[in-house]
Amino acid sequence: MNFDLKTLELAAAASEKCDLLVVLLPDGLKPGKDALSALAALAIKNGDLSTKAGKQLQLYQVPAVAARRVVLVGHGDGSARATRQAVQAVGSAIKAAQTKRLVLCFAGKASAGAVSACVQAVAEASYVYVTTKSKAEARSLNRCVVGVQDAPAAREDFDAGVALVAGIEFAREWGNRPANHATPSLLADAARTLAKLPRIQCKVHGPAEVARLGMGAFLAVARGSEEPLRFIELRYNGAAKDQPPVVLVGKGITFDTGGISIKPAPEMDEMKFDMCGAASVLGAFRALGELQPPINVVGLIPACENMPDGRAVKPGDVVTSMSGQTIEVLNTDAEGRLVLCDALTYAARFKPAAVVDVATLTGACVIALGGVRSGMFSNNDALASALHAAGEVAQDPCWRMPLDDDYAEGLKSNFADMGNVAGRAGGSITAAKFLQKYVGEMPWAHLDIAGTAWKGGASKGATGRPVGLLIHYLLGQAQVAQPARKPATAKRAPRAKAP
């Protein structure tokens, strides 16, 4: 889908030929003398429309308006959050088959982040998964014009929104693909396509290389599958070589049966989403390729399946991680932390400014936070604050959880340096405590996205979270680092086509 940004007052918006015209009406609207303004003012005066975010009035073939359908929708205080609510409220009209060209016009001044939120909400409302459908209709909406009072002033916000859409939809695509269409090898191929974007490099390690690295925990998880593992290494080089990178680590279990500790059959199909941490890292790099911020970023994705067969790791087996620490595998369904711990050890070689791992790690986090906020654990207050703030701005929120040392007591083992589980109580916390044993003094945060990476039921599908949070965090870190260090000299690349 194509997005355009245009300086557009309501009087001019009435002349825009389109299938659907959406007009965002803020609190305290001061209507002009044009037809749309008069119509909105009359509807508000008579109580047929409220400017509360999401309240709407749908109209058809309005005289003196070129659009076939018009929706007047309340925009509340005009904030990014209100913008998202307003656009979501008209989502069914945006997604309708007859809506091929959409004009969305801000009747008031676009506040900071509102244009980006608008673009993202339109993309979310119109998204359609088609990859494995034989006769599926593609997304009907092919062009969206965003009209604002001052297009040049809103350009940076608009470009950020378009880049985030590219990243989020890349993550959603790979999250939604069935496991036989998103194997570790195919995930590696997806990462390689990102290397076509400016400043991005990709390296893929196979089983032999992973064995030479001594990643015994990662290898143990992959043993039960016929699909060969892949360890994906992405690099975005946007700053000077001596600037420490931020390392993003994404859990890439492309299908999780639970292994020998096999999961119950109901809803096991949703375990194709167990690589959404990996998908979010891919999506973040897709957005970085568009935005080109002055920062260095490394992406690490340990990708494999967790399957039960005669070679699979068994409960009670002891494996040796890349760090040299031994692990008693008490439950083979706690496999995500086993692949992540080796990736976290590998991350230390980059001497990172920060490490953020992203994983659909525990059902316990879903019980704790539901599907609203991702769980966030960190050994560094500054990093935790930055991630929390980024999530709020991105409307992709997280919530900091505790990491008291007492929670690690249950990980003690009689037969290894630690067990991989510590019982049901505080399960998301003990999982984080396990990972913390592999980060040393590195500033580190763990995002448990088990409740936010996908939705079930009638709206089943990947959400693309937390790409928005990650990108806003990285952009914030780029701003912090920019005054102190001279970024790599390069002209901004033209917007790349999606790989």
Buried (B, 14 or more C-beta within 10 A) or exposed (E): BEBEBBEBBBEBBBEBEBBBBBBBBBBEBEBBEBBBBBBBBEBBEEEEBBBBBBBBBEBEEBEEBBBBBBBBBBBBBBBBBBBBBBBBBBBEBBBBEEBBBBBBBBBBEBBEBBBBBBBBBBBBBBBEBEEEEEEEEEBBBEBBBBBBBEBEEBEEBBBBBBBBBBBBBBBBBBBBBEBEEBBBBBBBBBBBBBBEBBBBEBBBBBBEEBBEBBBBBBBBBBBBBEBBBBBBBBBBBBBBEEBBBBBBBBBBBBBBBBBBBBBEEEEBEBBBBBBBBBBBBBBBBBBBBBBBBBBBBBBBBBBBBBBBEEEBBEBEBBBBBBBEBBBBBBBBBBBBBBBBBBBBBBBBEBEBBBBBBBBBBBBBBBEBBEBEBBBBBBBBEEBBEBBBBBBBBBBBBBBBBEBEEEBBEBBEBEEBBBBBBBEEEBBBBBBBBBBBBBBEEBBBBBBBBBBBBBBEEEEBBBBBBBBBBBBBBBBBBBEEBBEEEEBBEEEEEEEBEBB
